[in-house]
Amino acid sequence: MIGGGLAGSLLAWRLREASRRVRVEVVVGRRATPDASAVSGGLVRGFEPDPVACRDAADSLAEVRGDARLREGGGYREIGSLYVVRAGVDPAGSVRVVEERLPGSPVVVDARVLRDRFGLRDPEGRAVGVVERHAGHLSPARLRDSALAWAADLGAEVVRADAVEVRDGPAVRTCDGAERRYDVLVVATGAWTPGLVDHGGALRVKQIQYGVHPLVLPGVGAFVDDDTGLYGRPWAAGAFLVGMGGDRWDVGPGEAAPDRALADRVLAAVRRRFGVVGGPPDRLVASCDCWSSPAGLRLRPVAGRPGLCTFTGGSGGAAKTVVAASRTAAGELLAAR
């Protein structure tokens, strides 16, 4: 396997935990450029408007909450969440999915509650939000490091080398000139994946960005607002992590740069939506991640290249689905043996 980010590390651990007869080798890059796991805000919740993504998110959160190793390994903090659903989208099906897995957690609220409890300005009369009691955030970097250590403790071999080329066989050539051959090779390198494997345009790299602003949103924990594109969570006393989707596509790893105009748009959107004035970011983080079409973190065989798969494409939010997605991917790999 290539890739020691959150997805690759959890998949390596899942494989060794499920079968000690399977030899697992993880090639972990030494690049100076931080991956998405190192800078992600780490929001986790059960609700997603898409039912498939919702099942993975709710299953992941239920497992994190039920497993002390995952909770502590990822530094999970339960602060609740709010998801403001885009007008015209019926959340009922996904709410049922969350309720099945996290009983008593999700509640659908109307425009009045969005205004009075959460301070949203001018929500449409038919606007709805999904409030989850069991939700919050974790540290993807901390969970990545923990999972890689768990995999190594179970006998996975960790190789510190940059992948240079993926070859048929399947095989990978690393920066030290070695060629490593496998029965199955999984490329789980996030934003580096499209440069290593041609997936017919199904995988693209997009810049992601958030800022930590001097800002207080009273009563708001982790949140996503589909109407404005805003998302965020409390960072520290008097500070809030806030981001919004950008439009910088096909940004190579190491080429991401802070978009000051986007940071200004975030503050303007916060002011319009919450009526709160924040200051310029004390910290502005720009990185990039791999997005897939269709969206979702899953194992994808590469057409015409036997034994080669990718495991990426979380569309900028894999932290909330990776625990369940890695379990599914491990099962698929073991079933194919």
C-alpha positions in Angstrom: 0.0 0.0 0.0 1.2 3.5 -0.7 0.1 6.3 1.6 0.3 6.8 5.3 -2.4 9.4 5.6 -5.6 8.9 7.5 -7.2 6.6 4.8 -4.1 4.5 4.2 -3.2 4.1 7.9 -6.7 3.0 8.9 -6.9 0.6 6.0 -3.6 -1.0 6.9 -4.7 -1.4 10.5 -8.1 -2.9 9.4 -6.4 -5.4 7.2 -4.0 -6.6 9.9 -6.7 -6.6 12.5 -9.0 -8.8 10.3 -6.3 -11.3 9.1 -2.8 -11.8 10.4 -2.2 -14.1 7.4 -2.2 -11.1 5.1 1.2 -9.3 4.7 0.7 -5.6 4.7 3.4 -3.1 3.8 2.8 0.6 4.0 5.0 3.0 2.0 4.8 6.3 3.9 6.0 9.4 2.1 8.6 11.8 3.5 7.4 14.9 1.6 7.7 18.2 3.4 4.2 19.2 2.1 1.6 18.5 4.7 -1.2 16.2 3.6 -4.9 16.9 4.2 -4.8 14.7 7.3 -2.3 17.1 8.9 -4.4 20.2 8.4 -8.1 19.1 8.4 -10.5 20.7 10.8 -11.8 17.2 11.6 -15.6 17.8 11.8 -17.4 14.5 12.4 -21.2 14.0 12.5 -23.7 11.4 11.4 -26.0 13.5 9.1 -25.3 13.9 5.4 -28.0 14.7 2.8 -26.7 11.9 0.6 -28.0 8.6 2.1 -24.8 6.6 1.1 -22.5 9.2 2.6 -24.8 9.4 5.6 -24.5 5.7 6.3 -20.7 5.8 6.3 -20.7 9.0 8.4 -23.1 7.6 11.0 -21.4 4.2 11.1 -18.1 5.9 11.6 -19.3 8.1 14.4 -21.0 5.3 16.2 -17.8 3.2 16.1 -15.7 6.1 17.3 -18.1 6.8 20.2 -18.2 3.1 21.1 -14.5 2.3 20.9 -12.2 4.0 23.5 -9.2 3.3 21.4 -10.6 5.3 18.5 -11.9 8.0 20.7 -8.6 8.5 22.4 -6.5 7.8 19.4 -8.3 10.5 17.4 -8.8 12.9 20.3 -12.6 13.0 19.8 -14.4 15.9 21.4 -18.2 15.8 21.5 -19.7 19.3 21.2 -22.8 18.7 19.0 -23.4 19.9 15.5 -25.8 21.8 13.3 -26.4 21.1 9.6 -28.5 23.7 7.8 -30.0 21.8 4.9 -30.2 23.4 1.5 -33.8 24.5 0.5 -35.7 21.8 -1.3 -33.8 18.9 0.3 -35.8 16.5 2.5 -33.6 15.4 5.4 -36.0 12.7 6.7 -34.3 9.6 5.1 -30.9 10.5 6.4 -32.2 11.5 9.8 -33.7 8.0 10.1 -30.2 6.5 9.2 -28.6 8.6 12.0 -31.3 7.7 14.5 -30.8 4.0 13.8 -27.1 4.2 14.6 -27.1 7.0 17.2 -30.4 6.8 19.0 -31.6 10.1 20.4 -29.0 12.1 18.6 -30.7 13.9 15.6 -33.4 16.4 15.8 -34.9 18.4 12.9 -35.5 22.1 13.7 -37.3 24.8 11.9 -36.5 28.3 10.8 -37.6 29.8 14.1 -35.1 27.6 16.1 -32.4 28.4 13.6 -33.0 32.0 14.2 -33.6 32.0 18.0 -31.2 29.3 19.2 -28.4 29.6 16.7 -28.6 33.2 15.7 -29.0 32.6 11.9 -30.3 35.7 10.2 -33.1 35.5 7.7 -33.5 31.7 7.3 -36.1 31.0 4.7 -39.5 30.2 6.2 -39.2 26.5 5.1 -35.6 26.2 6.1 -34.7 23.3 8.3 -31.6 22.2 10.2 -30.5 18.9 11.7 -29.1 19.2 15.2 -27.0 16.3 16.5 -26.2 15.8 20.1 -23.6 13.1 19.4 -21.2 14.9 17.0 -18.1 17.1 17.2 -14.6 16.9 16.0 -11.4 14.9 16.1 -7.8 15.2 15.0 -7.2 13.4 11.7 -3.5 13.7 12.1 -3.6 12.2 15.6 -5.9 9.3 14.4 -3.6 8.7 11.4 -0.5 8.4 13.7 -2.4 6.2 16.1 -3.7 3.8 13.3 -0.3 3.5 11.7 1.2 2.6 15.1 -1.6 0.0 15.7 -0.9 -1.5 12.2 2.8 -1.7 13.0 2.1 -3.3 16.4 0.0 -6.0 14.5 2.9 -6.7 12.1 2.5 -4.3 9.2 5.8 -3.1 7.8 6.2 0.6 7.5 8.6 1.9 4.8 9.6 5.5 4.9 10.1 6.5 1.2 8.4 8.7 -1.4 6.5 6.9 -4.2 7.9 8.0 -7.5 6.0 5.8 -10.0 3.3 3.2 -9.9 4.0 0.4 -12.4 2.1 -2.6 -13.7 2.7 -5.8 -11.8 1.5 -4.1 -9.6 4.6 -2.3 -8.3 5.8 1.0 -7.0 9.2 2.6 -7.6 10.4 4.7 -4.6 12.8 7.6 -4.3 15.6 5.2 -3.2 15.4 3.5 -6.6 13.8 0.3 -5.2 10.9 -1.4 -7.0 8.5 -3.0 -4.6 6.0 -5.6 -6.1 2.8 -6.8 -4.6 -0.2 -9.1 -5.2 -2.4 -6.1 -4.7 -1.4 -2.4 -4.5 -3.6 0.2 -3.0 -2.8 3.8 -3.7 -4.1 5.9 -0.8 -2.1 9.0 -1.3 -4.8 11.7 -1.3 -3.9 14.7 -3.4 -0.9 12.8 -4.9 -3.1 10.0 -6.3 -4.0 11.6 -9.7 -0.3 12.1 -10.4 0.5 8.4 -9.7 -2.6 6.7 -11.2 -4.7 7.7 -14.2 -8.3 7.2 -13.2 -10.0 8.6 -16.3 -10.6 12.0 -14.8 -12.7 10.6 -11.9 -10.1 11.9 -9.4 -9.2 15.6 -9.2 -7.3 17.8 -6.7 -9.0 20.8 -5.1 -7.6 23.3 -2.7 -9.2 23.4 0.7 -8.8 26.3 3.1 -10.0 27.5 6.5 -9.1 30.2 8.9 -9.0 30.5 12.6 -10.6 33.8 13.3 -11.1 35.9 16.5 -14.8 35.3 16.5 -17.6 34.1 18.8 -20.7 32.4 17.6 -22.8 32.0 20.8 -24.5 28.6 21.1 -22.9 27.2 17.9 -20.8 24.1 18.0 -19.6 22.3 14.9 -21.7 23.4 11.9 -22.3 23.2 8.2 -24.5 25.6 6.3 -25.4 24.4 2.8 -27.1 27.7 1.9 -23.9 29.7 2.3 -21.2 26.9 2.1 -19.9 27.9 5.5 -18.6 25.3 7.9 -16.7 25.5 11.2 -16.3 24.7 14.9 -15.0 26.4 18.0 -11.2 26.5 18.2 -10.4 28.1 21.5 -11.8 30.8 23.8 -12.7 33.7 21.5 -11.6 31.9 18.3 -13.5 29.9 15.7 -12.3 27.8 12.8 -14.4 28.8 9.8 -14.1 27.8 6.1 -16.1 27.8 2.9 -15.7 25.9 -0.4 -13.4 27.5 -2.9 -13.0 27.1 -6.6 -9.3 26.3 -7.1 -9.1 23.0 -8.9 -6.2 20.9 -10.2 -3.8 22.4 -7.7 -0.7 20.2 -7.3 0.5 19.1 -3.9 2.8 21.8 -2.6 1.1 24.5 -4.8 -1.7 25.4 -2.4 -1.5 29.0 -1.3 -3.7 31.0 1.0 -6.5 32.7 -0.8 -7.0 36.0 1.0 -10.1 36.9 -1.1 -11.8 33.7 0.0 -10.9 34.5 3.6 -12.6 37.9 3.2 -15.7 36.2 1.6 -15.9 33.9 4.6 -16.0 36.8 7.1 -18.6 38.6 4.9 -20.8 35.4 4.9 -20.4 35.0 8.7 -21.5 38.6 9.1 -24.6 38.2 6.8 -25.6 34.8 8.2 -24.9 35.3 12.0 -24.8 39.1 12.3 -21.3 38.7 13.9 -18.3 40.6 12.9 -15.0 38.7 13.1 -11.4 39.7 12.6 -8.8 38.6 10.1 -7.6 35.1 10.6 -4.8 34.5 13.2 -4.1 31.3 11.2 -5.0 30.6 7.5 -4.5 27.1 6.4 -4.4 26.1 2.7 -3.9 22.5 1.5 -5.4 20.3 -1.1 -7.3 17.0 -1.2 -8.5 14.5 -3.7 -12.1 14.7 -4.9 -13.9 11.9 -6.8 -16.8 11.6 -9.2 -19.0 10.1 -7.9 -18.1 11.4 -4.5 -17.1 9.2 -1.6 -14.2 7.5 0.0 -14.1 4.0 -1.4 -11.9 1.3 -2.9 -11.7 1.8 -6.7 -10.1 -0.8 -9.0 -8.1 0.9 -11.8 -9.4 -0.3 -15.2 -6.9 -2.3 -17.3 -4.4 -2.6 -14.5 -5.0 -5.8 -12.5 -4.2 -5.8 -8.8 -4.2 -1.9 -8.7 -6.7 0.1 -6.7 -7.1 3.5 -5.2 -8.5 4.4 -1.9 -9.2 8.2 -1.8 -11.8 10.7 -3.0 -13.3 11.8 0.2 -14.3 15.1 -1.4 -12.7 17.2 1.3 -14.5 15.6 4.2 -13.1 12.0 4.6 -12.6 12.4 8.4 -16.3 11.8 9.0 -16.5 8.6 6.9 -13.1 7.0 6.9 -13.6 4.7 9.9 -16.5 2.9 8.2 -15.0 3.2 4.7 -11.7 1.6 5.8 -13.6 -1.3 7.3 -15.6 -1.8 4.1 -12.5 -1.5 1.9 -10.5 -4.1 4.0 -13.4 -6.5 3.7 -13.5 -6.1 -0.1 -9.7 -6.7 -0.3 -9.9 -9.8 1.8 -12.9 -11.2 0.0 -11.1 -10.8 -3.3 -8.1 -12.9 -2.2 
